[in-house]
Amino acid sequence: MEAIEKARALRCWYGPVDPQPLAGGITNTNFVVTDNSGKFVVRIGDDIPEHGIMRFNELATSRAAFAAGISPEVVHAEPGALVLRFIDGKTFGPEDVRKPENLQRIIPLIRKVHDELPNHFRGAALVFWVFHVLRDYTQTLKEADSRMLGQLDSLSEMAAILEKAVGPVEVVFGHNDLLAANFIDDGARLWLIDWDYAGYNSPLFDLGGLASNNEFSPEQERWLLEAYYGAPADDGLLRRYEAMKCASLLRETMWSMVSEVHSTIDFDYIAYTDENLARFRRAYETFSG
């Protein structure tokens, strides 16, 4: 069944509905649906083993995030579909995330994910360790005879250096995909959405991902670390953070490489791969230099 027909046929609607495509998704197919009871976002998508996406985990996290006051309410779920209450607000771009007044609100929201969301989580939970993800992506790409085959061994060597530099970590429950578009400002508060990759991780991955996805300046990165930890960032923390930031960029790059060969969504993954690979190489050069 096509995604739009699946969205239309869900059992939760009050009256006939006409799903409208929601732009921006590069993992799921999303729609906005209005029925006689309100307005909703429908996410259509099955498990994606190549990316470690398990819908049971997304559903459990979405429910926990609502209970913690982080994300919109889940109003319906069934295999291959998740229905959330619509948030009427501004979806952030990177320039919005970088604004100091917004960063002042984003840090407490990330802290809430790390510290409070696990108190509401029910059932088995996943771990998101970026270096395992990178090793798995490497094998997936080799099996698929990716166009990037000639670069994989070199990228794996760099990933191993980064993992050693990160060293032992504190473990928190992470969002693990802090793209600008996952923040919504309704005028009164911020919401954080999309829990495809949620799981236990180092807080440095969320911080590094936030900075790299939204192109923070070095001054903003230092402020980010000091605001999150409530103390000056010493050289050791900065080194571990830089390594994790590089790993975040490499993961985004290899995510796109895998999507090139496995995704059916209409998106220019090749351009996205090339853009992120260039950004990773610049960051790694800074880290290693």
Disulfide bonds with the S-S distance in Angstrom:
none
